[in-house]
Amino acid sequence: MDRYEVMAGKMAPLTDGAHRKWGFTGKVETRSYERLVDTLIDFVETGDGLKARFLTGFAACLAADRKSVENRGFGVAVRKVQCHRGEDGTVRVSSVETMHERRYTVDDWRYDTAHCEQTETTGLHPNGSDPDEILTISIIGRDGSVLLDERFRPTVKTEWPHASAVNGIYPEDVADLPTIETAIPRLREIFAGADEVIGYNVGFDLGFLSVVGVRPREDARITDTMNLFTWFMGRRYKLVDAADHIGYEWTGRAHGSLADALATLAVQRWLEQWLVAE
């Protein structure tokens, strides 16, 4: 009988530099060749943190252009294992055939444009009968350049005391400002040019932007620095705590969208350096 294995893991050079070894940390099996693709998808999206461990970790490591193709990489392999059952009932492997092996290197994950974005809102829920709204949004390039940094007057909400206590933005601060609709063309232009969108709990911000019709490109990579930091450290950190952990010196008040975007970018860079250097 045959079985097919889909595996993923880190590839590292052996001491002689002539060969590579697979440091696999996970494996799934199926006896149907036709289900290999489905199995691979299931493998990286289910289980005990597999998606975060493999996809998020791989992406962060390889996005950092710090190591050459010769000494760093991650890979996915599919192999056919032929087995036979002995007279005593035990199953033994008689042959192993690699059907597909793909090594991912820095060049495979390099993006020309990466934008880091953060928002401040009136609350946590952009949908429903009483939806919260975006108060500020800041978007910076991977080099730290400011692409957009604006505040807006909500169209429905008239007060947001719980959020104000955190972000320091009160109704009188934005009463005379335009609504976010005035910035939508610029936001769409920025996202259309972004190969990668980085954020700390990025799904939160993207959920609010989606409500006003602003979304990343379908082929853009979405990098959640919070999930990656959680994976790296073993527990979840708030942005202010993650920034403090890496020794980041704030350039503005925490929970301001621009200051948070700059801090997120700093945490992302720190992660990429450590992950590649490990």
C-alpha positions as CSV (number, residue, x, y, z in Angstrom):
1,M,0.0,0.0,0.0
2,D,1.1,3.6,-0.6
3,R,0.7,6.7,1.5
4,Y,1.4,10.3,0.7
5,E,3.0,12.7,3.1
6,V,2.9,16.5,3.1
7,M,5.6,18.1,5.2
8,A,6.9,21.5,6.0
9,G,9.9,22.7,7.9
10,K,13.2,24.6,8.0
11,M,16.0,23.6,5.7
12,A,19.5,24.0,7.1
13,P,22.9,23.2,5.6
14,L,24.8,20.2,6.9
15,T,28.3,20.8,8.2
16,D,30.0,19.9,4.8
17,G,27.7,22.4,3.0
18,A,27.0,19.9,0.3
19,H,23.6,18.8,1.3
20,R,20.5,20.1,3.0
21,K,18.6,18.5,5.8
22,W,14.9,18.9,6.5
23,G,14.1,20.0,10.1
24,F,10.5,19.0,9.8
25,T,8.2,20.0,12.6
26,G,5.0,18.6,11.2
27,K,3.6,16.0,8.9
28,V,0.2,14.8,7.6
29,E,-0.6,11.7,5.6
30,T,-3.2,10.7,3.0
31,R,-3.6,7.6,0.9
32,S,-5.3,9.5,-2.0
33,Y,-3.0,11.3,-4.4
34,E,-5.9,13.5,-5.5
35,R,-6.3,14.8,-2.0
36,L,-2.7,16.1,-1.7
37,V,-3.6,19.7,-2.3
38,D,-6.5,19.6,0.1
39,T,-4.2,17.9,2.6
40,L,-1.6,20.6,2.3
41,I,-4.2,23.3,2.9
42,D,-5.6,21.4,5.9
43,F,-2.1,21.0,7.2
44,V,-1.2,24.6,7.4
45,E,-4.6,25.9,8.4
46,T,-5.6,23.5,11.2
47,G,-4.2,21.9,14.3
48,D,-2.3,23.4,17.2
49,G,-1.1,26.7,15.9
50,L,0.2,25.2,12.6
51,K,-0.9,28.2,10.5
52,A,0.8,30.6,12.8
53,R,3.9,28.5,13.2
54,F,4.5,27.7,9.6
55,L,2.9,30.4,7.4
56,T,3.5,33.4,9.6
57,G,6.9,32.3,10.8
58,F,8.1,31.4,7.3
59,A,6.8,34.7,5.8
60,A,8.5,36.8,8.4
61,C,11.8,35.0,8.2
62,L,12.0,35.0,4.5
63,A,10.7,38.5,3.9
64,A,13.8,39.8,5.7
65,D,16.5,40.1,3.1
66,R,19.3,39.2,5.5
67,K,20.5,35.8,4.6
68,S,21.6,34.3,1.3
69,V,20.0,31.4,-0.6
70,E,22.9,29.2,0.4
71,N,22.4,29.2,4.1
72,R,18.7,29.7,4.9
73,G,15.4,28.5,3.6
74,F,12.1,26.8,4.3
75,G,10.4,24.2,2.3
76,V,7.4,22.0,1.6
77,A,7.7,18.5,0.4
78,V,5.4,15.8,-0.9
79,R,6.6,12.3,-0.9
80,K,5.2,8.8,-1.7
81,V,5.9,6.1,0.8
82,Q,5.4,2.6,-0.3
83,C,4.7,0.2,2.5
84,H,4.0,-3.5,2.9
85,R,2.5,-5.6,5.7
86,G,4.6,-8.4,7.0
87,E,3.3,-11.8,8.0
88,D,3.4,-10.6,11.6
89,G,0.9,-7.8,10.7
90,T,3.4,-4.9,11.1
91,V,3.7,-2.3,8.4
92,R,7.1,-1.6,7.0
93,V,8.4,1.0,4.6
94,S,9.9,-0.5,1.5
95,S,10.6,2.7,-0.5
96,V,10.3,6.5,-0.3
97,E,9.9,8.6,-3.4
98,T,10.0,12.4,-3.3
99,M,7.3,13.6,-5.7
100,H,7.6,17.3,-5.1
101,E,10.0,19.5,-3.1
102,R,9.9,23.2,-3.0
103,R,12.4,25.4,-1.2
104,Y,11.5,29.0,-0.5
105,T,14.2,31.6,-0.3
106,V,14.4,35.3,0.4
107,D,13.8,36.1,-3.3
108,D,10.5,34.2,-3.2
109,W,9.2,36.4,-0.5
110,R,10.6,39.9,-1.3
111,Y,7.9,42.6,-1.8
112,D,8.6,45.8,-3.6
113,T,6.2,47.9,-1.5
114,A,5.1,47.2,2.1
115,H,2.9,49.5,4.0
116,C,2.3,49.5,7.8
117,E,-1.1,50.8,9.0
118,Q,-2.9,51.5,12.3
119,T,-6.2,53.0,13.1
120,E,-7.9,54.5,16.2
121,T,-11.7,54.0,16.3
122,T,-14.8,54.8,18.4
123,G,-15.0,51.2,19.6
124,L,-14.5,47.6,18.6
125,H,-17.4,46.8,16.3
126,P,-17.5,48.2,12.8
127,N,-20.8,46.3,11.9
128,G,-24.2,46.0,13.4
129,S,-27.0,48.4,14.3
130,D,-24.7,50.8,16.1
131,P,-21.4,50.5,14.3
132,D,-18.2,52.0,15.5
133,E,-16.2,54.2,13.1
134,I,-12.6,55.2,12.3
135,L,-11.3,58.3,14.0
136,T,-7.7,58.3,12.7
137,I,-5.7,56.2,10.3
138,S,-1.9,56.3,9.7
139,I,-0.1,54.5,6.9
140,I,3.7,54.4,6.6
141,G,6.1,52.7,4.2
142,R,8.5,50.1,5.3
143,D,11.2,52.8,5.4
144,G,9.1,54.8,7.9
145,S,7.9,57.4,5.5
146,V,4.4,58.8,6.2
147,L,2.0,58.1,3.4
148,L,-1.2,59.2,5.2
149,D,-1.9,60.5,8.7
150,E,-5.4,61.9,9.1
151,R,-8.2,62.3,11.6
152,F,-11.9,62.1,10.8
153,R,-15.3,63.1,12.2
154,P,-17.6,60.1,12.6
155,T,-20.8,60.2,10.6
156,V,-23.0,58.5,13.2
157,K,-21.3,58.4,16.6
158,T,-21.5,61.5,18.8
159,E,-19.5,60.2,21.7
160,W,-17.3,57.3,22.6
161,P,-16.2,57.6,26.2
162,H,-14.5,54.2,26.6
163,A,-12.4,54.6,23.4
164,S,-11.6,58.2,24.4
165,A,-10.1,57.0,27.7
166,V,-7.7,54.9,25.7
167,N,-6.9,56.9,22.5
168,G,-7.3,60.4,23.9
169,I,-9.6,61.5,21.1
170,Y,-12.8,63.2,22.2
171,P,-15.8,64.5,20.1
172,E,-14.7,68.1,20.3
173,D,-11.3,67.1,18.8
174,V,-12.8,66.0,15.5
175,A,-16.0,68.0,15.4
176,D,-14.8,70.3,12.6
177,L,-13.0,67.7,10.6
178,P,-14.1,66.0,7.3
179,T,-15.5,62.5,7.4
180,I,-13.5,59.5,6.2
181,E,-15.3,59.6,2.8
182,T,-13.0,62.4,1.7
183,A,-9.9,60.1,2.2
184,I,-11.3,57.0,0.5
185,P,-9.8,57.8,-3.0
186,R,-6.3,58.2,-1.4
187,L,-6.7,55.2,0.7
188,R,-7.7,53.0,-2.3
189,E,-4.7,54.4,-4.2
190,I,-2.3,53.5,-1.3
191,F,-3.7,50.0,-0.9
192,A,-3.6,49.4,-4.6
193,G,0.1,50.0,-4.6
194,A,0.9,47.8,-1.5
195,D,2.3,44.3,-2.1
196,E,2.3,43.8,1.7
197,V,0.1,45.2,4.4
198,I,1.5,45.1,7.9
199,G,-0.3,45.8,11.2
200,Y,-0.6,44.9,14.8
201,N,-3.8,43.0,15.0
202,V,-4.2,43.9,11.4
203,G,-7.5,42.2,10.9
204,F,-9.1,44.7,13.3
205,D,-8.1,47.7,11.1
206,L,-8.9,45.9,7.8
207,G,-12.3,45.1,9.1
208,F,-13.1,48.8,9.7
209,L,-11.6,49.8,6.3
210,S,-13.6,47.1,4.5
211,V,-16.8,48.7,5.8
212,V,-15.9,51.9,3.9
213,G,-14.9,50.1,0.8
214,V,-11.2,50.0,1.2
215,R,-9.4,46.7,0.9
216,P,-5.9,45.4,0.1
217,R,-5.2,43.8,-3.3
218,E,-6.2,40.1,-3.5
219,D,-2.6,39.2,-4.1
220,A,-1.2,41.3,-1.3
221,R,0.4,39.6,1.7
222,I,-1.3,40.4,5.0
223,T,1.3,40.4,7.8
224,D,-0.1,40.5,11.4
225,T,2.9,41.5,13.6
226,M,0.9,40.7,16.7
227,N,0.3,37.1,15.7
228,L,4.0,36.7,14.8
229,F,5.2,38.2,18.1
230,T,2.8,35.9,19.9
231,W,4.3,32.9,18.0
232,F,7.8,34.0,18.7
233,M,7.4,34.9,22.4
234,G,5.0,32.1,23.3
235,R,2.2,34.4,24.6
236,R,0.3,37.4,23.5
237,Y,1.6,40.9,24.0
238,K,-0.1,44.3,23.6
239,L,1.7,46.6,21.2
240,V,3.0,48.8,24.0
241,D,4.4,45.8,25.8
242,A,6.0,44.4,22.6
243,A,7.6,47.7,21.9
244,D,8.9,48.0,25.4
245,H,10.3,44.4,25.2
246,I,12.4,45.3,22.2
247,G,13.6,48.6,23.7
248,Y,11.7,50.8,21.3
249,E,11.7,54.5,22.0
250,W,8.3,56.0,21.2
251,T,8.1,59.0,18.9
252,G,4.6,59.9,20.0
253,R,1.8,58.9,22.4
254,A,1.0,55.2,22.5
255,H,-2.5,54.6,21.1
256,G,-2.0,57.3,18.6
257,S,-2.3,55.8,15.1
258,L,1.0,57.2,13.7
259,A,2.9,56.4,16.8
260,D,1.4,52.9,16.8
261,A,2.3,52.4,13.1
262,L,5.9,53.3,13.8
263,A,6.1,51.0,16.8
264,T,4.5,48.2,14.8
265,L,7.1,48.6,12.1
266,A,9.9,48.5,14.7
267,V,8.6,45.3,16.2
268,Q,8.2,43.8,12.8
269,R,11.8,44.6,11.9
270,W,13.0,43.2,15.2
271,L,11.2,40.0,14.6
272,E,12.6,39.6,11.1
273,Q,16.2,40.1,12.4
274,W,15.8,37.6,15.2
275,L,14.0,35.0,13.1
276,V,16.5,35.0,10.3
277,A,19.5,35.0,12.7
278,E,18.3,32.2,14.9
